[in-house]
């Protein structure tokens, strides 16, 4: 083989190898898409649909809670994790000393969703013993879905909303595993508090605001100490506190 022929041969071989690598990469993308996207795309479209119903006041918030928990219960968790690029997100978390870190969620891998989503979304990440601190919610509905790790999850019904405190009744207090969920509205399980029991824990969250048409308050979180003062009948007086105090007490 002459020098010229050898150089041409080497160049062509390299091009062929590059082409093979490119084709394999494309095939992997197509495979990824075929295996994961249709399941998750449909799930996200349903999430968008039911969020829009409660946002537009076509269904009541407690009905939305049922639909959301039903949807969460049908999640294909490995597919959702792939779509959220969970491994990359989890590898880069700078865990706070107290409380939970709120991480942005990207739906760029999901097709068929409108650009004007009516629900906010995030992932909460925390290390063992740290919490999404206890808080109630005004005029909003939210749902938690455990992505990874184990947490102790507590909920309380808000029976009274006074100037400086709630009166609450414990409703849920149990361990939550990956794929398990809970939800919030002004009318059911309004206060929640999640504490990581594993080395790290991750929760997917969506929230829709303005879900209670008769509500006079702006949508938002209200930090409380749900164990502030024990009352008769299993109830608690839960003082309203600052985010800083909630983190000191329970973060
Ligand atoms: Fe919340």
py3Dmol code that shows the C-alpha trace and the ligand (Angstrom):
import py3Dmol

protein = """\
ATOM      1  CA  UNK A   1       0.000   0.000   0.000  1.00  0.00           C
ATOM      2  CA  UNK A   2       1.432   3.393  -0.961  1.00  0.00           C
ATOM      3  CA  UNK A   3       1.616   6.190   1.641  1.00  0.00           C
ATOM      4  CA  UNK A   4      -1.226   7.992  -0.115  1.00  0.00           C
ATOM      5  CA  UNK A   5      -3.442   4.863  -0.158  1.00  0.00           C
ATOM      6  CA  UNK A   6      -2.618   4.151   3.511  1.00  0.00           C
ATOM      7  CA  UNK A   7      -3.614   7.692   4.510  1.00  0.00           C
ATOM      8  CA  UNK A   8      -6.866   7.472   2.505  1.00  0.00           C
ATOM      9  CA  UNK A   9      -7.630   4.071   4.037  1.00  0.00           C
ATOM     10  CA  UNK A  10      -7.028   5.406   7.561  1.00  0.00           C
ATOM     11  CA  UNK A  11      -9.207   8.451   6.909  1.00  0.00           C
ATOM     12  CA  UNK A  12     -12.053   6.355   5.496  1.00  0.00           C
ATOM     13  CA  UNK A  13     -11.860   3.903   8.407  1.00  0.00           C
ATOM     14  CA  UNK A  14     -12.076   6.766  10.850  1.00  0.00           C
ATOM     15  CA  UNK A  15     -15.090   8.201   9.021  1.00  0.00           C
ATOM     16  CA  UNK A  16     -16.757   4.796   9.061  1.00  0.00           C
ATOM     17  CA  UNK A  17     -16.123   4.410  12.798  1.00  0.00           C
ATOM     18  CA  UNK A  18     -17.488   7.891  13.465  1.00  0.00           C
ATOM     19  CA  UNK A  19     -20.577   7.049  11.411  1.00  0.00           C
ATOM     20  CA  UNK A  20     -21.107   3.813  13.360  1.00  0.00           C
ATOM     21  CA  UNK A  21     -20.805   5.673  16.660  1.00  0.00           C
ATOM     22  CA  UNK A  22     -23.277   8.290  15.443  1.00  0.00           C
ATOM     23  CA  UNK A  23     -25.770   5.676  14.292  1.00  0.00           C
ATOM     24  CA  UNK A  24     -25.475   3.859  17.622  1.00  0.00           C
ATOM     25  CA  UNK A  25     -26.035   7.095  19.525  1.00  0.00           C
ATOM     26  CA  UNK A  26     -29.107   7.870  17.425  1.00  0.00           C
ATOM     27  CA  UNK A  27     -30.421   4.355  17.891  1.00  0.00           C
ATOM     28  CA  UNK A  28     -29.942   4.691  21.639  1.00  0.00           C
ATOM     29  CA  UNK A  29     -31.905   7.952  21.593  1.00  0.00           C
ATOM     30  CA  UNK A  30     -34.697   6.325  19.590  1.00  0.00           C
ATOM     31  CA  UNK A  31     -34.726   3.334  21.921  1.00  0.00           C
ATOM     32  CA  UNK A  32     -34.837   5.637  24.919  1.00  0.00           C
ATOM     33  CA  UNK A  33     -37.703   7.517  23.324  1.00  0.00           C
ATOM     34  CA  UNK A  34     -39.663   4.409  22.387  1.00  0.00           C
ATOM     35  CA  UNK A  35     -39.221   2.778  25.799  1.00  0.00           C
ATOM     36  CA  UNK A  36     -39.870   5.748  28.019  1.00  0.00           C
ATOM     37  CA  UNK A  37     -41.496   8.724  26.376  1.00  0.00           C
ATOM     38  CA  UNK A  38     -44.981   7.470  25.447  1.00  0.00           C
ATOM     39  CA  UNK A  39     -45.656   6.230  29.001  1.00  0.00           C
ATOM     40  CA  UNK A  40     -44.378   9.357  30.668  1.00  0.00           C
ATOM     41  CA  UNK A  41     -45.767  11.772  28.083  1.00  0.00           C
ATOM     42  CA  UNK A  42     -49.270  10.370  28.680  1.00  0.00           C
ATOM     43  CA  UNK A  43     -48.800  10.593  32.454  1.00  0.00           C
ATOM     44  CA  UNK A  44     -47.700  14.225  32.228  1.00  0.00           C
ATOM     45  CA  UNK A  45     -50.576  15.090  29.891  1.00  0.00           C
ATOM     46  CA  UNK A  46     -53.006  13.672  32.467  1.00  0.00           C
ATOM     47  CA  UNK A  47     -51.216  15.659  35.185  1.00  0.00           C
ATOM     48  CA  UNK A  48     -51.680  18.781  33.079  1.00  0.00           C
ATOM     49  CA  UNK A  49     -55.362  17.971  32.459  1.00  0.00           C
ATOM     50  CA  UNK A  50     -56.344  17.404  36.096  1.00  0.00           C
ATOM     51  CA  UNK A  51     -54.301  20.427  37.265  1.00  0.00           C
ATOM     52  CA  UNK A  52     -56.098  22.582  34.707  1.00  0.00           C
ATOM     53  CA  UNK A  53     -59.507  21.307  35.923  1.00  0.00           C
ATOM     54  CA  UNK A  54     -58.874  22.430  39.503  1.00  0.00           C
ATOM     55  CA  UNK A  55     -57.110  25.620  38.384  1.00  0.00           C
ATOM     56  CA  UNK A  56     -60.201  26.544  36.333  1.00  0.00           C
ATOM     57  CA  UNK A  57     -62.504  25.531  39.224  1.00  0.00           C
ATOM     58  CA  UNK A  58     -64.182  22.777  37.183  1.00  0.00           C
ATOM     59  CA  UNK A  59     -63.535  20.317  40.018  1.00  0.00           C
ATOM     60  CA  UNK A  60     -63.236  20.841  43.760  1.00  0.00           C
ATOM     61  CA  UNK A  61     -59.829  20.651  45.404  1.00  0.00           C
ATOM     62  CA  UNK A  62     -60.639  17.440  47.313  1.00  0.00           C
ATOM     63  CA  UNK A  63     -61.659  15.807  44.022  1.00  0.00           C
ATOM     64  CA  UNK A  64     -58.360  16.943  42.504  1.00  0.00           C
ATOM     65  CA  UNK A  65     -56.549  15.330  45.439  1.00  0.00           C
ATOM     66  CA  UNK A  66     -58.178  11.980  44.614  1.00  0.00           C
ATOM     67  CA  UNK A  67     -57.288  12.278  40.931  1.00  0.00           C
ATOM     68  CA  UNK A  68     -53.722  13.343  41.664  1.00  0.00           C
ATOM     69  CA  UNK A  69     -53.113  10.532  44.146  1.00  0.00           C
ATOM     70  CA  UNK A  70     -54.607   8.057  41.657  1.00  0.00           C
ATOM     71  CA  UNK A  71     -52.261   9.374  38.950  1.00  0.00           C
ATOM     72  CA  UNK A  72     -49.244   9.338  41.254  1.00  0.00           C
ATOM     73  CA  UNK A  73     -50.090   5.732  42.222  1.00  0.00           C
ATOM     74  CA  UNK A  74     -49.933   4.744  38.512  1.00  0.00           C
ATOM     75  CA  UNK A  75     -46.517   6.308  37.911  1.00  0.00           C
ATOM     76  CA  UNK A  76     -43.862   4.294  36.100  1.00  0.00           C
ATOM     77  CA  UNK A  77     -41.199   5.424  38.556  1.00  0.00           C
ATOM     78  CA  UNK A  78     -38.083   4.288  36.609  1.00  0.00           C
ATOM     79  CA  UNK A  79     -39.452   6.027  33.487  1.00  0.00           C
ATOM     80  CA  UNK A  80     -40.232   9.203  35.430  1.00  0.00           C
ATOM     81  CA  UNK A  81     -36.732   9.212  36.948  1.00  0.00           C
ATOM     82  CA  UNK A  82     -35.195   8.919  33.474  1.00  0.00           C
ATOM     83  CA  UNK A  83     -37.385  11.707  32.140  1.00  0.00           C
ATOM     84  CA  UNK A  84     -36.481  14.014  35.037  1.00  0.00           C
ATOM     85  CA  UNK A  85     -32.781  13.115  34.553  1.00  0.00           C
ATOM     86  CA  UNK A  86     -32.837  12.155  38.218  1.00  0.00           C
ATOM     87  CA  UNK A  87     -29.368  10.578  38.449  1.00  0.00           C
ATOM     88  CA  UNK A  88     -27.723  13.766  37.218  1.00  0.00           C
ATOM     89  CA  UNK A  89     -29.846  15.914  39.551  1.00  0.00           C
ATOM     90  CA  UNK A  90     -29.183  13.692  42.576  1.00  0.00           C
ATOM     91  CA  UNK A  91     -25.433  13.651  41.955  1.00  0.00           C
ATOM     92  CA  UNK A  92     -25.193  17.447  42.111  1.00  0.00           C
ATOM     93  CA  UNK A  93     -27.151  18.264  45.277  1.00  0.00           C
ATOM     94  CA  UNK A  94     -25.600  20.546  47.854  1.00  0.00           C
ATOM     95  CA  UNK A  95     -27.626  19.362  50.867  1.00  0.00           C
ATOM     96  CA  UNK A  96     -28.532  22.103  53.349  1.00  0.00           C
ATOM     97  CA  UNK A  97     -27.607  21.724  57.036  1.00  0.00           C
ATOM     98  CA  UNK A  98     -31.254  22.262  57.942  1.00  0.00           C
ATOM     99  CA  UNK A  99     -34.410  21.794  55.942  1.00  0.00           C
ATOM    100  CA  UNK A 100     -34.719  20.696  52.333  1.00  0.00           C
ATOM    101  CA  UNK A 101     -33.262  21.959  49.082  1.00  0.00           C
ATOM    102  CA  UNK A 102     -35.755  22.894  46.361  1.00  0.00           C
ATOM    103  CA  UNK A 103     -34.468  21.863  42.928  1.00  0.00           C
ATOM    104  CA  UNK A 104     -35.900  23.004  39.589  1.00  0.00           C
ATOM    105  CA  UNK A 105     -37.617  20.426  37.396  1.00  0.00           C
ATOM    106  CA  UNK A 106     -37.174  20.372  33.653  1.00  0.00           C
ATOM    107  CA  UNK A 107     -39.832  18.791  31.398  1.00  0.00           C
ATOM    108  CA  UNK A 108     -37.858  19.231  28.166  1.00  0.00           C
ATOM    109  CA  UNK A 109     -37.934  15.448  27.589  1.00  0.00           C
ATOM    110  CA  UNK A 110     -41.742  15.422  27.700  1.00  0.00           C
ATOM    111  CA  UNK A 111     -43.648  15.998  24.491  1.00  0.00           C
ATOM    112  CA  UNK A 112     -47.214  17.214  24.048  1.00  0.00           C
ATOM    113  CA  UNK A 113     -47.345  19.530  27.061  1.00  0.00           C
ATOM    114  CA  UNK A 114     -48.570  23.105  26.661  1.00  0.00           C
ATOM    115  CA  UNK A 115     -45.991  25.799  27.376  1.00  0.00           C
ATOM    116  CA  UNK A 116     -48.276  27.632  29.815  1.00  0.00           C
ATOM    117  CA  UNK A 117     -48.422  25.020  32.559  1.00  0.00           C
ATOM    118  CA  UNK A 118     -50.831  25.823  35.389  1.00  0.00           C
ATOM    119  CA  UNK A 119     -48.868  23.865  37.981  1.00  0.00           C
ATOM    120  CA  UNK A 120     -45.559  24.705  39.621  1.00  0.00           C
ATOM    121  CA  UNK A 121     -43.097  21.877  40.180  1.00  0.00           C
ATOM    122  CA  UNK A 122     -39.902  21.098  42.014  1.00  0.00           C
ATOM    123  CA  UNK A 123     -37.950  18.318  43.663  1.00  0.00           C
ATOM    124  CA  UNK A 124     -37.160  18.509  47.377  1.00  0.00           C
ATOM    125  CA  UNK A 125     -33.879  16.929  48.444  1.00  0.00           C
ATOM    126  CA  UNK A 126     -32.694  16.426  52.002  1.00  0.00           C
ATOM    127  CA  UNK A 127     -30.319  14.336  54.012  1.00  0.00           C
ATOM    128  CA  UNK A 128     -31.116  11.981  56.890  1.00  0.00           C
ATOM    129  CA  UNK A 129     -32.964  13.604  59.777  1.00  0.00           C
ATOM    130  CA  UNK A 130     -33.661  16.816  57.850  1.00  0.00           C
ATOM    131  CA  UNK A 131     -37.181  17.884  56.865  1.00  0.00           C
ATOM    132  CA  UNK A 132     -39.529  19.667  54.587  1.00  0.00           C
ATOM    133  CA  UNK A 133     -40.562  21.679  57.638  1.00  0.00           C
ATOM    134  CA  UNK A 134     -44.204  21.656  58.788  1.00  0.00           C
ATOM    135  CA  UNK A 135     -46.390  24.137  56.966  1.00  0.00           C
ATOM    136  CA  UNK A 136     -49.977  24.696  55.965  1.00  0.00           C
ATOM    137  CA  UNK A 137     -51.284  26.106  52.694  1.00  0.00           C
ATOM    138  CA  UNK A 138     -53.691  28.885  51.785  1.00  0.00           C
ATOM    139  CA  UNK A 139     -55.723  28.542  48.618  1.00  0.00           C
ATOM    140  CA  UNK A 140     -53.593  25.886  46.975  1.00  0.00           C
ATOM    141  CA  UNK A 141     -53.421  22.179  46.285  1.00  0.00           C
ATOM    142  CA  UNK A 142     -50.211  20.216  46.143  1.00  0.00           C
ATOM    143  CA  UNK A 143     -49.059  16.627  45.840  1.00  0.00           C
ATOM    144  CA  UNK A 144     -45.869  14.877  46.952  1.00  0.00           C
ATOM    145  CA  UNK A 145     -44.478  11.764  45.287  1.00  0.00           C
ATOM    146  CA  UNK A 146     -41.425  10.075  46.816  1.00  0.00           C
ATOM    147  CA  UNK A 147     -38.779   9.556  44.129  1.00  0.00           C
ATOM    148  CA  UNK A 148     -36.009   8.046  46.218  1.00  0.00           C
ATOM    149  CA  UNK A 149     -35.307   7.237  49.870  1.00  0.00           C
ATOM    150  CA  UNK A 150     -37.609   6.751  52.841  1.00  0.00           C
ATOM    151  CA  UNK A 151     -39.352   9.496  54.775  1.00  0.00           C
ATOM    152  CA  UNK A 152     -41.619   9.877  57.767  1.00  0.00           C
ATOM    153  CA  UNK A 153     -44.589  11.829  56.443  1.00  0.00           C
ATOM    154  CA  UNK A 154     -47.043  13.609  58.698  1.00  0.00           C
ATOM    155  CA  UNK A 155     -50.229  15.454  57.737  1.00  0.00           C
ATOM    156  CA  UNK A 156     -52.775  17.403  59.776  1.00  0.00           C
ATOM    157  CA  UNK A 157     -56.243  18.706  58.998  1.00  0.00           C
ATOM    158  CA  UNK A 158     -56.566  22.437  59.626  1.00  0.00           C
ATOM    159  CA  UNK A 159     -59.744  22.738  61.714  1.00  0.00           C
ATOM    160  CA  UNK A 160     -59.419  26.440  62.555  1.00  0.00           C
ATOM    161  CA  UNK A 161     -57.368  29.249  61.059  1.00  0.00           C
ATOM    162  CA  UNK A 162     -56.913  31.958  63.712  1.00  0.00           C
ATOM    163  CA  UNK A 163     -54.769  35.099  63.596  1.00  0.00           C
ATOM    164  CA  UNK A 164     -51.704  33.586  65.174  1.00  0.00           C
ATOM    165  CA  UNK A 165     -52.394  29.860  65.207  1.00  0.00           C
ATOM    166  CA  UNK A 166     -54.170  26.919  63.619  1.00  0.00           C
ATOM    167  CA  UNK A 167     -56.078  24.220  65.445  1.00  0.00           C
ATOM    168  CA  UNK A 168     -55.034  20.945  63.813  1.00  0.00           C
ATOM    169  CA  UNK A 169     -55.834  17.245  64.000  1.00  0.00           C
ATOM    170  CA  UNK A 170     -53.208  14.623  63.004  1.00  0.00           C
ATOM    171  CA  UNK A 171     -54.409  12.603  60.000  1.00  0.00           C
ATOM    172  CA  UNK A 172     -51.367  10.787  58.556  1.00  0.00           C
ATOM    173  CA  UNK A 173     -48.179   9.658  60.282  1.00  0.00           C
ATOM    174  CA  UNK A 174     -46.364   6.866  58.485  1.00  0.00           C
ATOM    175  CA  UNK A 175     -43.322   5.832  56.537  1.00  0.00           C
ATOM    176  CA  UNK A 176     -43.306   6.729  52.814  1.00  0.00           C
ATOM    177  CA  UNK A 177     -41.326   4.649  50.307  1.00  0.00           C
ATOM    178  CA  UNK A 178     -40.422   5.472  46.673  1.00  0.00           C
ATOM    179  CA  UNK A 179     -43.592   5.660  44.550  1.00  0.00           C
ATOM    180  CA  UNK A 180     -45.809   6.559  47.529  1.00  0.00           C
ATOM    181  CA  UNK A 181     -47.632   9.866  47.669  1.00  0.00           C
ATOM    182  CA  UNK A 182     -49.836  12.276  49.573  1.00  0.00           C
ATOM    183  CA  UNK A 183     -51.676  15.496  48.778  1.00  0.00           C
ATOM    184  CA  UNK A 184     -52.877  18.787  50.248  1.00  0.00           C
ATOM    185  CA  UNK A 185     -55.811  21.121  49.904  1.00  0.00           C
ATOM    186  CA  UNK A 186     -57.542  23.753  51.977  1.00  0.00           C
ATOM    187  CA  UNK A 187     -60.111  21.102  52.917  1.00  0.00           C
ATOM    188  CA  UNK A 188     -58.055  17.966  53.532  1.00  0.00           C
ATOM    189  CA  UNK A 189     -54.633  17.234  55.062  1.00  0.00           C
ATOM    190  CA  UNK A 190     -53.687  20.921  54.815  1.00  0.00           C
ATOM    191  CA  UNK A 191     -50.461  20.752  56.867  1.00  0.00           C
ATOM    192  CA  UNK A 192     -47.564  18.480  55.936  1.00  0.00           C
ATOM    193  CA  UNK A 193     -44.119  17.658  57.301  1.00  0.00           C
ATOM    194  CA  UNK A 194     -41.680  15.142  55.799  1.00  0.00           C
ATOM    195  CA  UNK A 195     -38.458  13.943  57.451  1.00  0.00           C
ATOM    196  CA  UNK A 196     -35.797  11.868  55.679  1.00  0.00           C
ATOM    197  CA  UNK A 197     -35.125   8.499  57.301  1.00  0.00           C
ATOM    198  CA  UNK A 198     -32.627   7.326  54.671  1.00  0.00           C
ATOM    199  CA  UNK A 199     -29.197   8.820  53.941  1.00  0.00           C
ATOM    200  CA  UNK A 200     -30.816  11.032  51.281  1.00  0.00           C
ATOM    201  CA  UNK A 201     -34.430  11.472  50.179  1.00  0.00           C
ATOM    202  CA  UNK A 202     -36.089  13.088  47.181  1.00  0.00           C
ATOM    203  CA  UNK A 203     -39.717  14.167  46.708  1.00  0.00           C
ATOM    204  CA  UNK A 204     -41.360  15.293  43.463  1.00  0.00           C
ATOM    205  CA  UNK A 205     -43.903  18.061  44.034  1.00  0.00           C
ATOM    206  CA  UNK A 206     -46.479  19.851  41.962  1.00  0.00           C
ATOM    207  CA  UNK A 207     -48.709  22.661  43.187  1.00  0.00           C
ATOM    208  CA  UNK A 208     -51.675  24.529  41.768  1.00  0.00           C
ATOM    209  CA  UNK A 209     -52.608  27.894  43.269  1.00  0.00           C
ATOM    210  CA  UNK A 210     -55.991  29.613  43.512  1.00  0.00           C
ATOM    211  CA  UNK A 211     -57.816  26.290  43.895  1.00  0.00           C
ATOM    212  CA  UNK A 212     -60.418  27.490  46.393  1.00  0.00           C
ATOM    213  CA  UNK A 213     -62.708  30.068  44.716  1.00  0.00           C
ATOM    214  CA  UNK A 214     -64.180  31.228  48.044  1.00  0.00           C
ATOM    215  CA  UNK A 215     -60.815  31.802  49.689  1.00  0.00           C
ATOM    216  CA  UNK A 216     -60.002  35.370  50.759  1.00  0.00           C
ATOM    217  CA  UNK A 217     -56.262  34.832  51.242  1.00  0.00           C
ATOM    218  CA  UNK A 218     -53.483  34.882  48.692  1.00  0.00           C
ATOM    219  CA  UNK A 219     -52.089  31.445  47.864  1.00  0.00           C
ATOM    220  CA  UNK A 220     -49.057  30.537  49.923  1.00  0.00           C
ATOM    221  CA  UNK A 221     -47.366  28.557  52.648  1.00  0.00           C
ATOM    222  CA  UNK A 222     -48.000  29.169  56.367  1.00  0.00           C
ATOM    223  CA  UNK A 223     -45.281  27.813  58.668  1.00  0.00           C
ATOM    224  CA  UNK A 224     -46.644  26.313  61.875  1.00  0.00           C
ATOM    225  CA  UNK A 225     -45.534  24.300  64.863  1.00  0.00           C
ATOM    226  CA  UNK A 226     -48.097  21.489  64.617  1.00  0.00           C
ATOM    227  CA  UNK A 227     -47.115  20.057  68.006  1.00  0.00           C
ATOM    228  CA  UNK A 228     -47.103  23.455  69.737  1.00  0.00           C
ATOM    229  CA  UNK A 229     -49.702  22.749  72.416  1.00  0.00           C
ATOM    230  CA  UNK A 230     -51.629  19.553  72.993  1.00  0.00           C
ATOM    231  CA  UNK A 231     -55.366  20.053  73.416  1.00  0.00           C
ATOM    232  CA  UNK A 232     -58.220  17.704  74.338  1.00  0.00           C
ATOM    233  CA  UNK A 233     -59.467  15.148  71.822  1.00  0.00           C
ATOM    234  CA  UNK A 234     -56.106  14.595  70.095  1.00  0.00           C
ATOM    235  CA  UNK A 235     -56.020  18.149  68.720  1.00  0.00           C
ATOM    236  CA  UNK A 236     -53.113  20.593  68.750  1.00  0.00           C
ATOM    237  CA  UNK A 237     -52.825  24.350  68.869  1.00  0.00           C
ATOM    238  CA  UNK A 238     -50.277  25.065  66.138  1.00  0.00           C
ATOM    239  CA  UNK A 239     -48.735  28.573  66.438  1.00  0.00           C
ATOM    240  CA  UNK A 240     -47.894  30.327  63.165  1.00  0.00           C
ATOM    241  CA  UNK A 241     -44.117  30.774  63.059  1.00  0.00           C
ATOM    242  CA  UNK A 242     -41.464  32.096  60.688  1.00  0.00           C
ATOM    243  CA  UNK A 243     -39.608  29.915  58.182  1.00  0.00           C
ATOM    244  CA  UNK A 244     -36.445  30.477  60.238  1.00  0.00           C
ATOM    245  CA  UNK A 245     -38.120  29.268  63.447  1.00  0.00           C
ATOM    246  CA  UNK A 246     -39.605  26.245  61.618  1.00  0.00           C
ATOM    247  CA  UNK A 247     -36.091  25.331  60.487  1.00  0.00           C
ATOM    248  CA  UNK A 248     -34.699  25.777  63.998  1.00  0.00           C
ATOM    249  CA  UNK A 249     -37.388  23.533  65.461  1.00  0.00           C
ATOM    250  CA  UNK A 250     -37.807  20.885  62.775  1.00  0.00           C
ATOM    251  CA  UNK A 251     -35.449  21.515  59.830  1.00  0.00           C
TER     252      UNK A 251
END
"""
ligand_1 = """\
1
LIG
Fe -46.333 22.164 51.037
"""
view = py3Dmol.view(width=600, height=400)
view.addModel(protein, "pdb")
view.setStyle({"model": 0}, {"cartoon": {"style": "trace"}})
view.addModel(ligand_1, "xyz")
view.setStyle({"model": 1}, {"stick": {}})
view.zoomTo()
view.show()
